[in-house]
């Protein structure tokens, strides 16, 4: 009965979300950095996970329904190094208000693209500029009965590119069901619902709206946890298709009608986490869409789509590392959590 109610709420919320924000189904969206994982654990889990059974508060920075009282007093900081000098910084913390029985979270997400040369239409260099994206969020969650948790986060988003600036408001709405006796967690998330307050050039752009469903299961007799996440469910075909490029390179994959399975898999991320010791965790994930996108014509790499990571979990410090492959390059992310209320994590 509980599971029936969970999936009923998912269907209703999903229908309302798609109906209200249907304009995000086609074309490109602005503020793509909102799709990036905010913690090393989420990166190691394939980049998309909304149901992991963990005390790592960085997962709750994406899905506010995972913000729980056992995360109170925890502060998380993360750093992600990308290619070409692009760097990401994250900060998230929370507190449990016992009288109201409500969890409050606050976070900052910042992306620095480094220094870029500024040129005119003829290619003459006229200086340089530093593009930046940033997001400030506040999250609220509340438990319902024993196994349910609902959460909402509001985000103020800003972007700067030279003399051009824009800003927006967005909301994440999450629902989570956790059965501690069986080690099962189910989650739903409607992500990045909102609108621009200020546009770059007077043209209103779409936010990267995303509907996700996730399931995580801890095994009762083994220190292993499995997760399956389905994301970008509001859009059926996620595969990149450039007819001009395909014709130039002789790539006829999209002329083949047998792409249904590939389109289904492009929505999925699978991951597993192994705990060889109570203070150590090892993670591996696989993102199908990332592999499909990176394995462009004659540009394949056996590690594309794979992610991996490890964590050291001490009483007053949780340190995590994540790595992922992008063609012949590797991206690295580190994060740590500490308590600011002198309690053990």
MARMI-750886 format. One record per residue (C-alpha): residue in three letters; chain; x, y, z. Coordinates in Angstrom, 2 decimals. Example, Ala and Ser with C-alpha at 12.3 -4.5 7.8 and 13.67 -1.06 7.14 Angstrom:
// MARMI-750886
<rec ALA,A,<12.30,-4.50,7.80>>
<rec SER,A,<13.67,-1.06,7.14>>
END
This chain:
// MARMI-750886
<rec UNK,A,<0.00,0.00,0.00>>
<rec UNK,A,<2.86,2.36,0.87>>
<rec UNK,A,<4.57,1.70,-2.46>>
<rec UNK,A,<1.31,2.20,-4.35>>
<rec UNK,A,<0.88,5.61,-2.72>>
<rec UNK,A,<4.51,6.47,-3.53>>
<rec UNK,A,<4.16,5.75,-7.24>>
<rec UNK,A,<0.75,7.47,-7.35>>
<rec UNK,A,<2.30,10.65,-5.95>>
<rec UNK,A,<5.14,10.36,-8.47>>
<rec UNK,A,<2.77,10.12,-11.41>>
<rec UNK,A,<0.66,13.06,-10.23>>
<rec UNK,A,<3.66,15.30,-9.53>>
<rec UNK,A,<5.37,14.30,-12.76>>
<rec UNK,A,<2.24,15.10,-14.76>>
<rec UNK,A,<1.86,18.51,-13.12>>
<rec UNK,A,<5.56,19.33,-13.53>>
<rec UNK,A,<5.63,18.47,-17.22>>
<rec UNK,A,<2.40,20.33,-17.82>>
<rec UNK,A,<3.65,23.52,-16.19>>
<rec UNK,A,<7.21,23.45,-17.57>>
<rec UNK,A,<6.61,21.79,-20.93>>
<rec UNK,A,<8.56,24.54,-22.69>>
<rec UNK,A,<11.81,22.89,-21.55>>
<rec UNK,A,<11.28,19.78,-23.66>>
<rec UNK,A,<12.98,21.03,-26.81>>
<rec UNK,A,<16.16,22.90,-27.69>>
<rec UNK,A,<19.03,23.86,-25.46>>
<rec UNK,A,<18.71,25.25,-21.95>>
<rec UNK,A,<20.67,27.88,-20.07>>
<rec UNK,A,<22.59,27.26,-16.79>>
<rec UNK,A,<23.82,23.81,-17.78>>
<rec UNK,A,<26.04,23.79,-14.68>>
<rec UNK,A,<22.94,22.92,-12.64>>
<rec UNK,A,<23.23,19.37,-14.03>>
<rec UNK,A,<26.67,18.88,-12.44>>
<rec UNK,A,<26.93,16.75,-9.29>>
<rec UNK,A,<27.69,18.79,-6.17>>
<rec UNK,A,<29.66,16.13,-4.30>>
<rec UNK,A,<32.32,13.53,-4.99>>
<rec UNK,A,<30.01,10.69,-3.97>>
<rec UNK,A,<27.36,11.65,-6.52>>
<rec UNK,A,<30.07,11.99,-9.19>>
<rec UNK,A,<31.34,8.50,-8.40>>
<rec UNK,A,<27.78,7.17,-8.60>>
<rec UNK,A,<27.59,8.09,-12.30>>
<rec UNK,A,<26.81,11.77,-11.91>>
<rec UNK,A,<23.09,11.21,-11.28>>
<rec UNK,A,<21.70,9.73,-8.05>>
<rec UNK,A,<18.74,10.85,-5.94>>
<rec UNK,A,<18.15,7.78,-3.75>>
<rec UNK,A,<21.49,6.77,-2.20>>
<rec UNK,A,<21.12,5.64,1.43>>
<rec UNK,A,<23.81,7.75,3.05>>
<rec UNK,A,<24.54,10.49,5.57>>
<rec UNK,A,<26.43,12.45,2.93>>
<rec UNK,A,<24.66,15.80,2.83>>
<rec UNK,A,<25.87,16.57,-0.71>>
<rec UNK,A,<23.24,14.17,-2.12>>
<rec UNK,A,<20.56,16.26,-0.38>>
<rec UNK,A,<21.89,19.35,-2.17>>
<rec UNK,A,<20.30,17.88,-5.32>>
<rec UNK,A,<17.28,16.10,-3.84>>
<rec UNK,A,<15.97,18.06,-0.82>>
<rec UNK,A,<13.84,15.07,0.24>>
<rec UNK,A,<17.07,13.34,1.32>>
<rec UNK,A,<17.80,16.10,3.84>>
<rec UNK,A,<17.25,14.40,7.21>>
<rec UNK,A,<17.81,15.13,10.89>>
<rec UNK,A,<20.91,12.87,11.10>>
<rec UNK,A,<22.67,15.34,8.74>>
<rec UNK,A,<22.15,18.27,11.11>>
<rec UNK,A,<25.32,20.16,11.93>>
<rec UNK,A,<27.19,18.78,8.95>>
<rec UNK,A,<29.03,21.05,6.54>>
<rec UNK,A,<30.14,19.79,3.14>>
<rec UNK,A,<32.72,21.38,0.85>>
<rec UNK,A,<33.69,20.12,-2.59>>
<rec UNK,A,<36.06,20.91,-5.44>>
<rec UNK,A,<35.82,19.59,-9.00>>
<rec UNK,A,<38.57,20.12,-11.58>>
<rec UNK,A,<37.46,20.01,-15.22>>
<rec UNK,A,<39.35,20.46,-18.47>>
<rec UNK,A,<40.84,23.76,-19.69>>
<rec UNK,A,<41.12,25.32,-16.25>>
<rec UNK,A,<37.41,25.10,-15.39>>
<rec UNK,A,<36.83,24.65,-11.67>>
<rec UNK,A,<33.72,23.98,-9.59>>
<rec UNK,A,<33.25,24.78,-5.89>>
<rec UNK,A,<30.42,23.65,-3.64>>
<rec UNK,A,<29.34,24.28,-0.07>>
<rec UNK,A,<26.29,22.89,1.74>>
<rec UNK,A,<25.19,22.68,5.37>>
<rec UNK,A,<22.01,21.97,7.34>>
<rec UNK,A,<20.38,22.25,10.73>>
<rec UNK,A,<17.43,20.43,12.31>>
<rec UNK,A,<14.83,22.63,13.99>>
<rec UNK,A,<13.58,20.31,16.72>>
<rec UNK,A,<10.58,22.39,17.74>>
<rec UNK,A,<9.23,22.62,14.18>>
<rec UNK,A,<10.61,19.16,13.24>>
<rec UNK,A,<11.94,20.62,10.03>>
<rec UNK,A,<15.34,20.34,8.33>>
<rec UNK,A,<16.86,23.51,6.88>>
<rec UNK,A,<19.71,23.43,4.39>>
<rec UNK,A,<21.79,26.16,2.77>>
<rec UNK,A,<24.21,25.79,-0.14>>
<rec UNK,A,<26.36,27.58,-2.71>>
<rec UNK,A,<27.34,26.19,-6.13>>
<rec UNK,A,<30.01,28.11,-8.08>>
<rec UNK,A,<31.62,27.43,-11.46>>
<rec UNK,A,<34.66,29.37,-12.70>>
<rec UNK,A,<35.51,28.97,-16.40>>
<rec UNK,A,<38.92,30.64,-16.12>>
<rec UNK,A,<40.21,33.47,-18.29>>
<rec UNK,A,<39.04,33.68,-21.93>>
<rec UNK,A,<40.36,36.02,-24.62>>
<rec UNK,A,<37.90,38.63,-25.87>>
<rec UNK,A,<38.00,39.34,-29.61>>
<rec UNK,A,<36.04,41.41,-32.10>>
<rec UNK,A,<34.40,40.14,-35.27>>
<rec UNK,A,<37.74,40.32,-37.12>>
<rec UNK,A,<39.52,38.25,-34.49>>
<rec UNK,A,<41.46,41.11,-32.92>>
<rec UNK,A,<42.17,40.51,-29.23>>
<rec UNK,A,<40.72,43.22,-27.01>>
<rec UNK,A,<41.44,41.80,-23.58>>
<rec UNK,A,<40.02,38.93,-21.59>>
<rec UNK,A,<37.08,38.08,-19.36>>
<rec UNK,A,<36.18,35.41,-16.79>>
<rec UNK,A,<32.76,33.75,-17.26>>
<rec UNK,A,<31.12,32.56,-14.04>>
<rec UNK,A,<28.00,30.69,-12.99>>
<rec UNK,A,<26.73,30.55,-9.44>>
<rec UNK,A,<23.74,29.34,-7.50>>
<rec UNK,A,<22.59,29.95,-3.92>>
<rec UNK,A,<19.95,27.66,-2.49>>
<rec UNK,A,<17.89,27.10,0.62>>
<rec UNK,A,<16.25,23.72,1.21>>
<rec UNK,A,<13.50,22.58,3.56>>
<rec UNK,A,<12.45,19.00,4.29>>
<rec UNK,A,<10.06,17.31,6.69>>
<rec UNK,A,<9.41,13.70,7.63>>
<rec UNK,A,<5.94,12.26,7.18>>
<rec UNK,A,<5.15,9.31,9.46>>
<rec UNK,A,<8.00,6.78,9.64>>
<rec UNK,A,<9.15,6.21,6.08>>
<rec UNK,A,<8.35,9.31,4.05>>
<rec UNK,A,<10.23,12.53,3.53>>
<rec UNK,A,<9.27,15.49,1.36>>
<rec UNK,A,<11.60,18.34,0.46>>
<rec UNK,A,<11.65,21.60,-1.47>>
<rec UNK,A,<14.58,23.82,-2.36>>
<rec UNK,A,<14.59,27.31,-3.84>>
<rec UNK,A,<17.57,28.44,-5.90>>
<rec UNK,A,<18.73,31.85,-7.01>>
<rec UNK,A,<20.89,31.46,-10.11>>
<rec UNK,A,<23.26,33.96,-11.65>>
<rec UNK,A,<25.57,33.96,-14.65>>
<rec UNK,A,<28.13,36.43,-15.97>>
<rec UNK,A,<29.79,36.37,-19.38>>
<rec UNK,A,<31.76,39.52,-20.02>>
<rec UNK,A,<29.34,42.46,-20.02>>
<rec UNK,A,<26.37,40.09,-20.28>>
<rec UNK,A,<24.55,38.92,-17.14>>
<rec UNK,A,<21.46,36.92,-16.32>>
<rec UNK,A,<19.64,35.56,-13.28>>
<rec UNK,A,<16.82,33.14,-12.52>>
<rec UNK,A,<14.74,31.47,-9.82>>
<rec UNK,A,<14.27,27.71,-9.71>>
<rec UNK,A,<12.80,25.04,-7.45>>
<rec UNK,A,<13.54,21.38,-6.77>>
<rec UNK,A,<10.73,19.23,-5.34>>
<rec UNK,A,<11.57,15.77,-4.00>>
<rec UNK,A,<9.81,12.83,-2.39>>
<rec UNK,A,<11.58,9.90,-0.72>>
<rec UNK,A,<10.48,6.60,0.80>>
<rec UNK,A,<12.95,4.79,3.07>>
<rec UNK,A,<12.42,1.38,4.67>>
<rec UNK,A,<15.32,0.90,7.08>>
<rec UNK,A,<14.34,-2.71,7.82>>
<rec UNK,A,<14.89,-3.80,4.22>>
<rec UNK,A,<17.48,-1.20,3.16>>
<rec UNK,A,<15.25,0.09,0.35>>
<rec UNK,A,<14.90,3.72,-0.70>>
<rec UNK,A,<12.76,5.11,-3.53>>
<rec UNK,A,<12.95,8.73,-4.61>>
<rec UNK,A,<11.33,11.14,-7.03>>
<rec UNK,A,<12.67,14.54,-8.04>>
<rec UNK,A,<11.37,17.37,-10.23>>
<rec UNK,A,<14.45,19.50,-10.75>>
<rec UNK,A,<15.15,23.04,-11.98>>
<rec UNK,A,<11.58,24.24,-12.34>>
<rec UNK,A,<11.65,27.99,-12.78>>
<rec UNK,A,<12.20,31.03,-14.97>>
<rec UNK,A,<14.69,33.76,-15.79>>
<rec UNK,A,<14.52,37.09,-13.99>>
<rec UNK,A,<17.15,38.78,-16.17>>
<rec UNK,A,<18.16,37.57,-19.63>>
<rec UNK,A,<21.49,37.88,-21.42>>
<rec UNK,A,<20.14,39.66,-24.51>>
<rec UNK,A,<16.40,40.13,-24.00>>
<rec UNK,A,<15.49,36.58,-25.09>>
<rec UNK,A,<14.11,34.37,-22.33>>
<rec UNK,A,<15.81,30.96,-22.24>>
<rec UNK,A,<14.77,27.65,-20.72>>
<rec UNK,A,<16.13,26.13,-17.53>>
<rec UNK,A,<17.42,22.52,-17.56>>
<rec UNK,A,<14.21,20.99,-16.20>>
<rec UNK,A,<14.63,17.34,-15.23>>
<rec UNK,A,<12.30,14.62,-13.91>>
<rec UNK,A,<14.06,11.76,-12.11>>
<rec UNK,A,<13.18,8.52,-10.35>>
<rec UNK,A,<15.69,6.52,-8.32>>
<rec UNK,A,<15.94,3.32,-6.33>>
<rec UNK,A,<18.69,2.16,-3.97>>
<rec UNK,A,<18.93,-1.16,-2.13>>
<rec UNK,A,<21.32,-2.24,0.60>>
<rec UNK,A,<21.87,-5.97,0.83>>
<rec UNK,A,<21.03,-7.48,4.20>>
<rec UNK,A,<23.86,-10.05,4.23>>
<rec UNK,A,<26.59,-8.21,2.36>>
<rec UNK,A,<28.13,-4.71,2.65>>
<rec UNK,A,<26.95,-3.68,-0.81>>
<rec UNK,A,<24.44,-1.13,-2.06>>
<rec UNK,A,<23.02,-0.91,-5.59>>
<rec UNK,A,<21.37,2.09,-7.24>>
<rec UNK,A,<19.43,2.71,-10.44>>
<rec UNK,A,<18.52,6.24,-11.51>>
<rec UNK,A,<16.30,7.24,-14.43>>
<rec UNK,A,<16.66,10.89,-15.38>>
<rec UNK,A,<15.43,13.43,-17.97>>
<rec UNK,A,<12.23,11.43,-18.18>>
<rec UNK,A,<10.28,14.37,-19.61>>
<rec UNK,A,<12.00,13.84,-22.95>>
<rec UNK,A,<12.11,10.56,-24.85>>
<rec UNK,A,<15.04,10.96,-27.28>>
<rec UNK,A,<18.26,12.20,-25.66>>
<rec UNK,A,<20.67,10.96,-28.34>>
<rec UNK,A,<22.65,13.64,-30.15>>
<rec UNK,A,<21.99,13.64,-33.89>>
<rec UNK,A,<23.69,16.03,-36.33>>
<rec UNK,A,<22.60,14.99,-39.87>>
<rec UNK,A,<25.26,17.16,-41.56>>
<rec UNK,A,<28.06,15.66,-39.44>>
<rec UNK,A,<26.72,12.14,-39.91>>
<rec UNK,A,<26.64,12.54,-43.69>>
<rec UNK,A,<30.15,14.03,-43.73>>
<rec UNK,A,<31.60,11.21,-41.61>>
<rec UNK,A,<29.56,8.43,-43.20>>
<rec UNK,A,<27.85,7.62,-39.90>>
<rec UNK,A,<24.47,6.04,-40.65>>
<rec UNK,A,<23.48,4.98,-37.11>>
<rec UNK,A,<20.41,7.23,-37.09>>
<rec UNK,A,<19.13,5.68,-40.29>>
<rec UNK,A,<18.81,2.45,-38.36>>
<rec UNK,A,<15.41,1.91,-36.79>>
<rec UNK,A,<16.83,-0.32,-34.04>>
<rec UNK,A,<17.73,2.50,-31.64>>
<rec UNK,A,<14.85,2.01,-29.21>>
<rec UNK,A,<16.96,0.14,-26.65>>
<rec UNK,A,<19.72,2.75,-26.88>>
<rec UNK,A,<17.19,5.54,-26.28>>
<rec UNK,A,<15.88,3.71,-23.20>>
<rec UNK,A,<19.38,3.13,-21.81>>
<rec UNK,A,<20.30,6.79,-22.36>>
<rec UNK,A,<17.99,7.67,-19.44>>
<rec UNK,A,<19.67,5.28,-16.99>>
<rec UNK,A,<22.61,5.44,-14.59>>
<rec UNK,A,<23.62,2.36,-12.61>>
<rec UNK,A,<26.01,2.23,-9.68>>
<rec UNK,A,<27.16,0.10,-6.79>>
<rec UNK,A,<28.90,0.87,-3.53>>
<rec UNK,A,<30.99,-1.57,-1.51>>
<rec UNK,A,<31.91,-1.14,2.17>>
<rec UNK,A,<34.96,-3.34,2.94>>
<rec UNK,A,<35.17,-1.63,6.36>>
<rec UNK,A,<32.87,0.62,8.34>>
<rec UNK,A,<35.28,3.49,7.68>>
<rec UNK,A,<35.87,2.82,4.00>>
<rec UNK,A,<33.64,2.90,0.92>>
<rec UNK,A,<34.37,2.10,-2.73>>
<rec UNK,A,<32.08,3.22,-5.56>>
<rec UNK,A,<31.69,2.55,-9.26>>
<rec UNK,A,<29.06,3.90,-11.63>>
<rec UNK,A,<28.11,3.81,-15.29>>
<rec UNK,A,<26.32,6.55,-17.22>>
<rec UNK,A,<24.95,5.25,-20.53>>
<rec UNK,A,<24.20,8.65,-22.10>>
<rec UNK,A,<27.67,9.98,-21.28>>
<rec UNK,A,<29.21,6.98,-23.03>>
<rec UNK,A,<26.95,7.38,-26.08>>
<rec UNK,A,<27.82,11.08,-26.33>>
<rec UNK,A,<31.57,10.65,-25.82>>
<rec UNK,A,<31.90,7.69,-28.15>>
<rec UNK,A,<31.55,9.89,-31.20>>
<rec UNK,A,<32.56,8.67,-34.63>>
<rec UNK,A,<36.14,7.31,-34.45>>
<rec UNK,A,<36.58,8.78,-30.94>>
<rec UNK,A,<35.81,5.81,-28.68>>
<rec UNK,A,<37.40,5.11,-25.30>>
<rec UNK,A,<36.80,2.02,-23.18>>
<rec UNK,A,<36.44,4.11,-19.99>>
<rec UNK,A,<33.89,6.58,-21.34>>
<rec UNK,A,<30.78,6.51,-19.15>>
<rec UNK,A,<32.51,4.90,-16.16>>
<rec UNK,A,<32.94,6.69,-12.85>>
<rec UNK,A,<34.69,5.54,-9.70>>
<rec UNK,A,<35.49,6.77,-6.23>>
<rec UNK,A,<36.49,6.02,-2.66>>
<rec UNK,A,<35.75,7.48,0.73>>
<rec UNK,A,<37.33,7.50,4.18>>
<rec UNK,A,<34.67,7.88,6.88>>
<rec UNK,A,<36.03,9.00,10.22>>
<rec UNK,A,<34.04,10.27,13.20>>
<rec UNK,A,<34.85,13.94,12.61>>
<rec UNK,A,<35.79,13.87,8.93>>
<rec UNK,A,<34.42,12.22,5.79>>
<rec UNK,A,<36.74,12.53,2.80>>
<rec UNK,A,<35.69,11.37,-0.68>>
<rec UNK,A,<37.33,11.26,-4.10>>
<rec UNK,A,<35.72,10.65,-7.49>>
<rec UNK,A,<37.15,10.20,-10.97>>
<rec UNK,A,<35.58,10.01,-14.42>>
<rec UNK,A,<36.86,9.57,-17.97>>
<rec UNK,A,<36.27,11.98,-20.85>>
<rec UNK,A,<37.96,10.54,-23.93>>
<rec UNK,A,<41.69,10.56,-23.06>>
<rec UNK,A,<41.26,12.96,-20.14>>
<rec UNK,A,<40.30,12.34,-16.53>>
<rec UNK,A,<38.24,14.63,-14.31>>
<rec UNK,A,<38.79,14.59,-10.56>>
<rec UNK,A,<36.55,15.66,-7.70>>
<rec UNK,A,<37.22,15.77,-3.97>>
<rec UNK,A,<34.94,16.68,-1.10>>
<rec UNK,A,<34.91,16.49,2.65>>
<rec UNK,A,<32.35,16.79,5.42>>
<rec UNK,A,<32.91,17.90,8.99>>
<rec UNK,A,<30.55,18.64,11.90>>
<rec UNK,A,<30.25,22.20,13.15>>
<rec UNK,A,<28.28,21.16,16.25>>
<rec UNK,A,<31.04,18.87,17.70>>
<rec UNK,A,<28.96,15.75,17.09>>
<rec UNK,A,<30.24,12.70,15.23>>
<rec UNK,A,<29.20,12.29,11.61>>
END
